[in-house]
Amino acid sequence: MQLTSSVPVSVFGLNIKAEAPAFQENHELSDYVGAVNDNYCFREEVRKPFMNWLYSPFGDACLLVGPTGSGKSSLVEQITARLRWPCITVSAHSRMEMPELTGFNLPITDPVSGDLNTKFVDGPLTKAMRLGMVFVLDEYDTLDPAVSVGLHAILEGRPLVIAENGGEVIHPHPNFRFVACGNTAGQGDENSLYSATMQQNLATLDRFRVFEIGYIPKKEEIKLLMDAVPGLDSKLAASMAEIACAIRARHMGNGSSFLSVTMSTRTLLRWARIASTYAHVGAPEPVQTALAESLLNRCDKVQRLAVEKIAQSIIGGTWTKES
């Protein structure tokens, strides 16, 4: 399977006549191609360098770093979907071990003799390397650094040796790419906001090409809200986006007080969708109720009051609701 087809770059929001190399439609790995989200908003400052790496990795893996809900994994999914590039996403965790990525020997019973044998079954990373897919390891910085070190050969494009399968050597397919996503750059969490993250080995980090992914600009986020929630009032959408920006600023330490919570684009969309549903059925205070379900109900009292004050200063009305 090779990049023998193309797609117009207009699918990435560019208003120019040009083509981007892509895979043929309905190829043998189409089941691993994600669905295209027509409302996805591409940011040229991150799309362009990521696609440059995707086409020409030069032996590097890719690390996408940014706050929760900033669109790290969705960037990969939407670019690969439009290029028809097969993609597998796996969420890491602190107790993850290499066999979860590379594969296991599983017991099987011979249907004729009844004898019990073992058969090696590829893990998601092994499958991606064999077949030529983009492998996304989400929450990469929660990995035990010892496991990360075990990925060194793969991160720099060398073969994977499967000891559990008789020492099988798997050479990476030319279309194989390794993408890691994390809330930190692997140097630990300075603000203690992401408690499960771990400081990674410097030698591991040296094998990545690193891109920072921030939240999308307010103007584009307003458009995203309007596209995702048909019928949403444009003035309300602008106010919601402004509230999200104010919460994020406090979360990043900009302002008179610090917030340990933030409003990701994911949470902002949830807020707008729930508010629209409540408004449709005539529920009282739909915006306030939706914000509580989307964000406030997981805040402590101090954080909740701070978020309510931000929302009230921008939209007005009564925000403090009885428990």
C-alpha positions in Angstrom: 0.0 0.0 0.0 1.5 3.3 -1.1 0.6 7.0 -1.3 -0.5 6.7 -4.9 -3.6 8.9 -4.7 -4.2 12.5 -3.5 -6.8 14.7 -1.9 -7.3 18.5 -2.4 -5.8 20.5 0.4 -9.2 22.3 0.7 -10.1 19.3 3.0 -7.7 20.9 5.5 -9.4 24.3 5.3 -7.0 25.8 2.8 -8.4 28.0 0.0 -5.7 27.1 -2.6 -5.6 24.7 -5.5 -3.2 22.0 -4.5 -3.1 18.3 -3.8 -1.8 16.3 -0.8 -0.5 12.7 -1.3 -3.0 10.2 0.1 -3.9 6.5 0.0 -6.4 5.0 -2.4 -10.1 4.8 -1.3 -11.3 1.4 0.0 -7.8 -0.1 0.5 -7.3 -3.3 2.5 -6.8 -1.4 5.8 -9.8 0.9 5.4 -11.3 -0.5 8.6 -8.6 1.4 10.4 -9.2 4.7 8.8 -11.1 7.1 11.1 -14.3 9.0 10.2 -14.0 12.5 8.9 -15.5 15.2 11.1 -16.6 17.9 8.6 -16.8 20.5 11.4 -13.2 19.9 12.6 -11.2 23.2 12.6 -7.6 22.8 11.4 -5.0 25.2 12.7 -2.4 25.8 10.0 0.4 26.4 12.6 0.1 22.8 13.8 -1.4 21.1 10.8 1.5 22.0 8.5 4.5 20.9 10.6 2.7 17.7 11.6 2.0 16.8 8.0 5.6 17.6 7.2 6.7 15.1 9.8 4.1 12.6 8.6 5.4 12.6 5.1 9.1 12.9 6.0 9.8 11.6 9.6 13.6 11.1 9.0 13.6 8.4 11.7 11.9 10.6 14.3 8.8 9.7 16.4 6.4 12.6 17.1 5.3 14.0 20.5 2.3 16.3 20.7 2.2 18.2 24.0 -0.7 20.4 25.3 -3.3 20.8 28.0 -6.2 18.4 28.3 -8.8 18.7 25.6 -6.7 20.9 23.3 -7.1 18.5 20.4 -3.9 16.5 20.3 -5.2 13.1 19.4 -8.0 14.5 17.3 -5.5 16.4 15.1 -3.9 13.0 14.2 -7.2 11.3 13.7 -8.6 14.0 11.4 -5.5 14.4 9.3 -5.1 10.6 8.8 -8.8 10.2 8.1 -8.6 12.7 5.2 -5.4 11.1 3.9 -7.0 7.6 4.3 -4.0 6.6 6.4 -4.9 3.7 8.7 -4.5 4.7 12.4 -4.6 2.9 15.8 -5.0 4.8 19.1 -4.1 3.3 22.5 -4.4 5.0 25.9 -1.3 4.5 28.1 -1.4 4.1 31.9 1.1 3.8 34.7 0.9 0.0 34.9 1.2 -0.6 31.2 3.8 -3.2 30.2 5.3 -4.0 26.8 3.2 -7.1 26.1 0.1 -4.8 26.1 1.6 -3.1 23.1 3.6 -5.8 21.4 1.4 -8.9 22.0 0.9 -12.1 24.0 1.1 -15.8 23.8 -2.5 -17.1 24.2 -3.5 -20.7 24.9 -5.4 -22.5 22.2 -6.9 -26.0 22.0 -6.2 -28.1 18.8 -9.7 -28.9 17.5 -8.6 -32.4 16.3 -6.3 -33.7 19.0 -7.5 -31.6 21.9 -3.9 -30.7 22.8 -3.3 -27.3 24.5 -0.8 -25.1 22.6 0.0 -21.4 22.5 -0.3 -18.9 19.7 1.3 -15.4 19.6 -1.3 -12.7 19.0 0.0 -9.3 17.8 -0.6 -6.3 20.0 -1.6 -2.9 18.5 1.9 -1.6 18.2 3.1 -4.8 16.4 0.1 -4.7 14.1 0.8 -1.1 13.2 4.5 -1.9 12.5 3.7 -4.9 10.3 0.9 -3.3 8.2 2.1 0.3 8.0 -0.3 2.3 10.2 0.0 5.4 12.3 0.2 4.3 16.0 -1.0 6.9 18.5 0.0 6.4 22.2 -2.3 8.7 24.1 -1.4 9.9 27.6 2.2 8.9 26.9 3.6 10.7 29.9 1.7 8.4 32.3 4.0 5.5 31.2 6.5 4.0 33.6 9.9 5.4 32.2 11.2 1.8 32.1 8.5 0.9 29.6 9.3 4.1 27.6 13.0 3.0 27.4 11.8 -0.3 26.0 10.4 1.6 23.0 13.7 3.3 22.1 14.4 1.1 19.1 10.9 1.6 17.7 11.0 5.4 18.2 14.1 5.7 16.0 12.8 3.4 13.3 14.7 0.2 14.1 13.2 -3.3 14.1 11.1 -4.7 17.0 12.2 -8.0 18.4 9.4 -10.2 19.8 11.0 -12.5 22.4 7.7 -14.1 23.2 7.4 -15.2 19.6 10.7 -17.0 19.3 12.7 -13.8 18.8 10.8 -12.7 15.7 12.2 -9.6 14.1 9.6 -7.1 12.8 11.0 -4.4 10.5 8.8 -1.3 10.5 6.7 -0.9 7.4 7.5 2.3 5.4 4.1 3.7 6.3 4.5 3.1 10.0 4.5 6.2 12.2 4.7 6.5 16.0 2.8 9.4 17.6 2.8 10.1 21.4 0.4 12.6 23.0 0.8 14.0 26.5 -0.2 16.8 28.8 3.5 17.4 29.7 6.7 17.3 27.7 8.0 14.4 29.7 9.8 16.6 32.2 7.2 16.2 35.0 4.2 18.3 35.9 5.3 21.7 37.2 1.8 22.7 38.5 0.7 19.3 39.9 -2.4 19.4 37.6 -1.9 16.0 36.0 -1.2 13.7 38.9 -0.6 10.5 37.0 2.2 11.8 34.8 5.8 10.8 35.2 9.1 12.3 34.4 10.5 10.5 31.3 14.0 9.4 30.5 15.9 12.1 28.7 17.2 9.6 26.1 13.6 8.7 25.3 12.6 12.4 24.8 15.6 12.8 22.5 14.0 10.5 19.9 10.9 12.8 19.4 10.1 15.7 17.2 7.9 17.8 19.5 4.9 20.0 18.7 3.0 22.1 21.1 -0.8 22.1 20.8 -2.7 24.9 22.5 -6.4 25.6 22.6 -7.9 27.0 19.4 -8.4 30.8 19.1 -11.7 32.2 20.3 -12.9 33.2 16.9 -12.4 29.7 15.5 -13.9 28.2 18.7 -17.1 30.3 18.2 -17.4 28.9 14.7 -16.9 25.4 16.0 -19.7 25.9 18.5 -22.0 27.3 15.8 -21.3 24.4 13.5 -21.6 21.7 16.2 -24.8 23.0 17.7 -27.2 24.2 15.0 -29.5 27.0 16.2 -27.1 28.2 19.0 -27.4 31.9 19.3 -24.3 33.6 18.0 -24.1 36.0 20.9 -24.3 33.2 23.4 -21.7 31.2 21.5 -19.3 34.2 21.7 -20.0 34.5 25.5 -19.4 30.8 26.1 -16.1 31.0 24.2 -15.0 34.1 26.2 -15.8 32.3 29.4 -13.7 29.3 28.4 -10.8 31.6 27.5 -11.1 33.4 30.9 -11.1 30.0 32.8 -8.1 28.8 30.8 -6.2 32.0 31.5 -6.7 31.5 35.3 -5.7 27.9 34.9 -2.5 28.9 33.2 -1.7 31.3 36.1 -2.7 34.5 34.3 -4.9 36.6 36.6 -5.5 37.5 40.2 -6.3 33.9 41.2 -5.4 30.4 40.1 -7.9 27.8 38.9 -6.9 24.1 39.1 -9.8 23.3 36.7 -9.9 24.3 33.1 -12.5 24.3 30.3 -11.3 22.3 27.3 -12.8 22.5 23.9 -14.4 19.1 24.7 -16.1 20.6 27.8 -17.1 23.7 26.0 -18.9 21.7 23.3 -20.5 19.6 26.0 -21.8 22.7 27.7 -23.3 24.1 24.5 -24.9 20.9 23.5 -26.5 20.3 26.9 -27.7 24.0 27.1 -29.2 23.7 23.6 -31.1 20.5 24.7 -32.5 22.1 27.9 -33.5 25.3 26.0 -35.3 23.1 23.4 -37.6 21.6 26.1 -38.1 24.9 27.9 -36.2 24.1 31.0 -35.4 27.0 33.3 -31.9 28.5 33.2 -30.6 26.1 30.6 -27.1 27.7 30.3 -26.5 27.7 34.0 -27.7 24.1 34.5 -25.7 22.9 31.5 -22.5 24.5 32.9 -23.1 22.7 36.2 -23.3 19.3 34.5 -20.4 20.1 32.2 -17.9 21.6 34.7 -19.1 23.0 38.0 -20.2 19.7 39.6 -16.6 18.4 39.6 -15.2 21.6 41.2 -14.7 22.2 44.9 -16.7 25.1 46.4 -13.9 27.7 45.9 -13.3 26.7 42.3 -17.0 26.6 41.6 -17.6 30.1 42.9 -14.7 31.4 40.9 -16.1 29.9 37.7 -19.6 31.2 38.4 -18.2 34.7 38.9 -16.4 34.6 35.6 -19.6 33.4 33.8 -21.8 36.0 35.6 -19.4 38.8 34.7 -19.6 37.9 31.0 -23.3 36.7 30.6 -25.0 38.2 33.6 -27.9 36.7 35.4 -28.0 34.5 38.5 -25.5 31.7 38.6 -25.2 30.5 42.2 -27.7 27.6 42.3 -29.0 25.8 45.3 -27.5 22.3 45.9 
